[in-house]
Amino acid sequence: MTFAGLWETWRENEAAGPIMSFTILTTIPNDSICWIHDRMAVIVTPEDWDAWLDPKNTEVLAKLQAKQHSAGHQLQYWPVTPKMNSPKFESEECVLPVLE
């Protein structure tokens, strides 16, 4: 899964080293996610990668946001371990469904 994001490298001043920053763009959630949260990451499907990466394409973000609500963007989800609440937790268990 690929999310739309922006990155930049900049310097606070001449003496400082480079600062690398990144953000993931969000939009209003589609029907499969709206009950979980009031926003979701903008998903970029493989057929849209070239358009997203083209700096001359100034219309691509609006098109991607509109596409999030199509039937093809219905996401699957399931409960996972509460250990996911810690950013230090890294394990295969992160993606395994919790059996209730």
C-alpha positions in Angstrom: 0.0 0.0 0.0 1.4 3.4 -1.0 0.3 6.7 0.7 0.6 10.1 -0.8 3.3 12.0 0.9 5.6 15.0 0.7 9.2 15.3 1.7 11.7 18.1 1.9 15.3 18.6 3.0 16.1 22.0 4.4 18.5 23.8 6.8 17.5 26.0 9.8 20.8 28.0 9.3 24.1 27.6 7.5 25.8 26.0 10.5 23.1 23.4 11.0 23.0 20.1 9.3 20.3 19.2 6.8 16.8 18.5 8.3 14.7 15.9 6.5 11.0 16.2 6.9 8.1 14.1 5.7 4.3 14.1 5.9 1.5 11.7 4.8 -1.4 13.5 3.2 -4.9 12.7 4.6 -8.4 13.1 3.3 -11.9 12.5 4.6 -12.4 8.8 5.2 -14.3 6.5 2.9 -17.3 4.4 4.1 -15.2 1.5 5.2 -13.1 3.6 7.5 -15.3 6.6 8.7 -16.5 4.8 11.8 -12.9 4.3 12.9 -11.5 7.8 12.4 -12.4 11.2 10.8 -9.5 11.1 8.3 -7.5 8.5 6.3 -4.3 8.5 4.4 -4.6 9.3 0.6 -3.9 5.9 -1.1 -1.9 5.9 -4.3 -2.5 2.8 -6.4 0.3 1.5 -8.7 -1.6 2.8 -11.8 -1.4 6.3 -10.2 2.2 6.3 -9.2 3.5 8.1 -12.3 0.8 10.8 -12.0 1.6 11.3 -8.3 5.3 11.6 -8.9 4.9 14.0 -11.9 5.7 17.5 -10.5 3.8 19.1 -13.5 0.6 17.3 -12.6 -1.1 19.9 -10.3 -4.5 18.1 -10.4 -3.4 14.7 -9.2 -4.2 15.2 -5.5 -7.8 16.2 -6.0 -8.2 13.2 -8.3 -6.7 10.8 -5.8 -8.8 12.2 -3.0 -12.0 11.7 -5.1 -10.9 8.2 -6.0 -10.6 7.2 -2.3 -14.4 6.8 -2.2 -14.7 4.4 -5.1 -15.6 0.7 -4.5 -12.0 -0.3 -5.3 -10.7 1.5 -2.2 -12.7 -0.5 0.3 -10.1 -1.5 2.9 -10.0 -4.6 5.0 -9.4 -4.3 8.7 -9.4 -6.5 11.8 -8.7 -6.1 15.5 -5.0 -6.4 16.4 -3.1 -6.7 19.7 -3.3 -3.7 22.1 0.5 -3.9 22.1 0.3 -1.8 18.9 -0.3 1.2 21.1 3.4 1.3 21.8 5.7 2.6 19.0 8.4 0.3 20.4 6.4 -2.8 19.6 7.7 -4.5 16.4 6.6 -8.0 15.6 4.8 -10.2 13.1 2.0 -10.0 15.6 1.4 -6.4 14.5 -0.7 -7.6 11.5 -2.2 -10.8 12.9 -5.9 -10.7 13.7 -6.8 -11.0 17.4 -9.1 -14.0 17.9 -12.0 -13.0 20.1 
